[in-house]
Amino acid sequence: MNIFITGANGYIGGTVAQRLLADGHQIRGLVRRPDLAEQLAASGITPVLGTLDDGDLLAREAQQADAVINAASSDHRAGITALLAALQGSGKTLIHTSGSSVIGDDVRGDVLSPNIFDEDTPLIVEDKKQARHALDNAILAASDNGVRGIVLCNTMIYGSGRGLHRDSVQIPPLLQEAQARGAVHVVGQGINRWSNVHIDDVAELYALALKDAPAGAFYFVENGEASYAEIGQAIANRLGQGPVQSWTVEEASAVWGEGHARYSFGSNSRVRAKRARAELGWAPRHDSVTRWIETEMPLD
Ligand SMILES: NC(=O)c1ccc[n+]([C@@H]2O[C@H](COP(=O)([O-])OP(=O)(O)OC[C@H]3O[C@@H](n4cnc5c(N)ncnc54)[C@H](OP(=O)(O)O)[C@@H]3O)[C@@H](O)[C@H]2O)c1
């Protein structure tokens, strides 16, 4: 299959692209920087220089491809709108990368939420996440317009990426701050919990969804969960540091930005990936983020 992937040099997109290359697919990948385009080409991906704001380019690539995977952004409405318009009536696949901060709450690290969502549970979506939720729904509804729209809603992804970006967006920043400050910092008490999943299991699910997911399917992507206090303590153990320290959400916002501090580091995002297991036979192989941190996480 000829597959067009946005975010092809990124953590998720790069790993998914390598997984699909291994299956024998041809990959064209959107990339913003010419130097990274050269590195992509060296890894077997045909680079397409441009951005999610280049609607005409996205339309051309989508129409030439057999399937499209957006792994550049969970929130870029203009890019998704251009891809959906180009694919209308074609019956082709658009897999969209969403993220489970869509059901993140605003507890600032101090509450363990009892709410656990699966694909049959009505979602509770904060105001700041309504735009992401609406975009997910637009992709699911595209099956009415002849597009096989599929949404993969990823949780906290860990593990080393296999493309040009090795690091994910949650645990590596905690590690870097711990290395710089001599202690791990979490928001509030860090009793808030996030579901998580290893990047290799994520890539496997993209491959399965490409083959077998029905039009209009939404899947959570999860295989375990941990609190930020547990994750922080695993990082401290790995670095030989003392107890995890607390930041207010304002202190964390000054370091990571308000969106990340509140809806990633300070929130609960607890889900169960029921549908991918039942419908696609997805069988994730990695189940412990804290073991990965203590034994495998790169420290450089
Ligand atoms: N990693 C996780 O745990 C996780 C979990 C759930 C959801 N997500 C979401 O999934 C998406 C991808 O995450 P990631 O971890 O793979 O991030 P990443 O490593 O930063 O990759 C994103 C890629 O998309 C490219 N990109 C971003 N905006 C673009 C634009 N406007 N036009 C063209 N290219 C663009 C980036 O290019 P440059 O290299 O030029 O910046 C990068 O190659 C994000 O929206 C993220 O919030 C991530």
The ligand as an SDF file (V2000), in Angstrom:
LIG
                    3D

 48 52  0  0  0  0  0  0  0  0999 V2000
    3.5970   10.9540   22.8320 N   0  0  0  0  0  0  0  0  0  0  0  0
    2.4870   10.7210   23.5280 C   0  0  0  0  0  0  0  0  0  0  0  0
    2.5130   10.1450   24.6290 O   0  0  0  0  0  0  0  0  0  0  0  0
    1.1480   11.1530   22.9690 C   0  0  0  0  0  0  0  0  0  0  0  0
   -0.0010   10.5680   23.5210 C   0  0  0  0  0  0  0  0  0  0  0  0
   -1.2430   10.9450   23.0160 C   0  0  0  0  0  0  0  0  0  0  0  0
   -1.3440   11.8930   22.0080 C   0  0  0  0  0  0  0  0  0  0  0  0
   -0.2020   12.4680   21.5210 N   0  0  0  0  0  0  0  0  0  0  0  0
   -0.3780   13.4820   20.4720 C   0  0  0  0  0  0  0  0  0  0  0  0
    0.0210   12.9350   19.2320 O   0  0  0  0  0  0  0  0  0  0  0  0
    0.5960   13.9470   18.4040 C   0  0  0  0  0  0  0  0  0  0  0  0
    1.9960   13.4930   17.9830 C   0  0  0  0  0  0  0  0  0  0  0  0
    2.7430   13.2760   19.1730 O   0  0  0  0  0  0  0  0  0  0  0  0
    4.2820   12.8460   19.1950 P   0  0  0  0  0  0  0  0  0  0  0  0
    4.5550   12.4200   20.6040 O   0  0  0  0  0  0  0  0  0  0  0  0
    4.5950   11.9460   18.0770 O   0  0  0  0  0  0  0  0  0  0  0  0
    4.9710   14.2740   18.9750 O   0  0  0  0  0  0  0  0  0  0  0  0
    6.3170   14.6330   18.1770 P   0  0  0  0  0  0  0  0  0  0  0  0
    7.4080   13.6670   18.4590 O   0  0  0  0  0  0  0  0  0  0  0  0
    6.5770   16.0850   18.4780 O   0  0  0  0  0  0  0  0  0  0  0  0
    5.8950   14.4850   16.6610 O   0  0  0  0  0  0  0  0  0  0  0  0
    5.0500   15.3860   16.0040 C   0  0  0  0  0  0  0  0  0  0  0  0
    5.5240   15.4850   14.5920 C   0  0  0  0  0  0  0  0  0  0  0  0
    4.5970   16.2530   13.8390 O   0  0  0  0  0  0  0  0  0  0  0  0
    5.2550   17.3380   13.2340 C   0  0  0  0  0  0  0  0  0  0  0  0
    4.3380   18.4720   13.2230 N   0  0  0  0  0  0  0  0  0  0  0  0
    3.7520   19.0650   14.2780 C   0  0  0  0  0  0  0  0  0  0  0  0
    2.9700   20.0860   13.8710 N   0  0  0  0  0  0  0  0  0  0  0  0
    3.0750   20.1180   12.5190 C   0  0  0  0  0  0  0  0  0  0  0  0
    2.5170   20.9430   11.5230 C   0  0  0  0  0  0  0  0  0  0  0  0
    1.7010   21.9710   11.8290 N   0  0  0  0  0  0  0  0  0  0  0  0
    2.8510   20.7020   10.2290 N   0  0  0  0  0  0  0  0  0  0  0  0
    3.6870   19.6790    9.9230 C   0  0  0  0  0  0  0  0  0  0  0  0
    4.2550   18.8650   10.8260 N   0  0  0  0  0  0  0  0  0  0  0  0
    3.9420   19.0850   12.1090 C   0  0  0  0  0  0  0  0  0  0  0  0
    6.4930   17.6080   14.0710 C   0  0  0  0  0  0  0  0  0  0  0  0
    7.4660   18.2220   13.2660 O   0  0  0  0  0  0  0  0  0  0  0  0
    8.7700   18.9700   13.8670 P   0  0  0  0  0  0  0  0  0  0  0  0
    9.7450   17.8770   14.2150 O   0  0  0  0  0  0  0  0  0  0  0  0
    9.1810   19.8470   12.7550 O   0  0  0  0  0  0  0  0  0  0  0  0
    8.2980   19.7360   15.0840 O   0  0  0  0  0  0  0  0  0  0  0  0
    6.8810   16.1800   14.4670 C   0  0  0  0  0  0  0  0  0  0  0  0
    7.5780   15.5500   13.4360 O   0  0  0  0  0  0  0  0  0  0  0  0
    0.5910   15.2300   19.2390 C   0  0  0  0  0  0  0  0  0  0  0  0
   -0.5340   16.0120   18.9240 O   0  0  0  0  0  0  0  0  0  0  0  0
    0.4860   14.7220   20.6630 C   0  0  0  0  0  0  0  0  0  0  0  0
   -0.1530   15.6520   21.5150 O   0  0  0  0  0  0  0  0  0  0  0  0
    1.0350   12.1010   21.9570 C   0  0  0  0  0  0  0  0  0  0  0  0
  1  2  1  0
  2  3  2  0
  2  4  1  0
  4  5  1  0
  4 48  2  0
  5  6  2  0
  6  7  1  0
  7  8  2  0
  8  9  1  0
  8 48  1  0
  9 10  1  0
  9 46  1  0
 10 11  1  0
 11 12  1  0
 11 44  1  0
 12 13  1  0
 13 14  1  0
 14 15  2  0
 14 16  1  0
 14 17  1  0
 17 18  1  0
 18 19  2  0
 18 20  1  0
 18 21  1  0
 21 22  1  0
 22 23  1  0
 23 24  1  0
 23 42  1  0
 24 25  1  0
 25 26  1  0
 25 36  1  0
 26 27  1  0
 26 35  1  0
 27 28  2  0
 28 29  1  0
 29 30  1  0
 29 35  2  0
 30 31  1  0
 30 32  2  0
 32 33  1  0
 33 34  2  0
 34 35  1  0
 36 37  1  0
 36 42  1  0
 37 38  1  0
 38 39  2  0
 38 40  1  0
 38 41  1  0
 42 43  1  0
 44 45  1  0
 44 46  1  0
 46 47  1  0
M  CHG  2   8   1  16  -1
M  END
$$$$
